[in-house]
Amino acid sequence: MTEQNQKPLGNTLWGIADQLRGAMNADDTGEGSQRKKAANEKWNKA
């Protein structure tokens, strides 16, 4: 894999990791719950 391909992939993977950390740190009420729902919907569409 070329460096040109690795950079976008790396950015995508870091974005996913950030979303997962946010979902794990969120509580089950309020904004955290909304973020979990949005993340799950996005994941299920993929």
N, C-alpha and C positions, 0 to 999 in steps of 0.2 A: 504494500500500500504506500502510495506516495505521500510526502508531507502535505501536499495540496489537498489530498483526501482526508488525511488524519486530523487536520485542524478543525474542519466543520464537524466531523464525527466526535472529536473530543469535546467541543462546545455543546453538542447535543447531549452527550453523556453527562457532562457536568450539570446541564439544565435539568435532566431527569433526576439526578442525585439531589439537587437542591429542592425539587418538588417533593421527593420522597421524604427528605428531612423535614420539610415544612409540614407534611401530612402527619408524620410521626410525632411532631412536637405540638400539633394542634389539639385542642380539647374537643369534646363532642358537642359543644354548644357554640352558638354565634358564628363568628367569622371562620373559625377553625373548621367547623362542620361544613360550611359552604365551600371552603377550599378543598376539603376531602371529597365532597360530592363532585365538584368540577374536575378534580384530578381523576376520579373514578370514571366519569363520563368520557373524558378524553382518552383514557386508557382503553375503555371498552370499544371505542370507535376504531381504534387502530387495528 
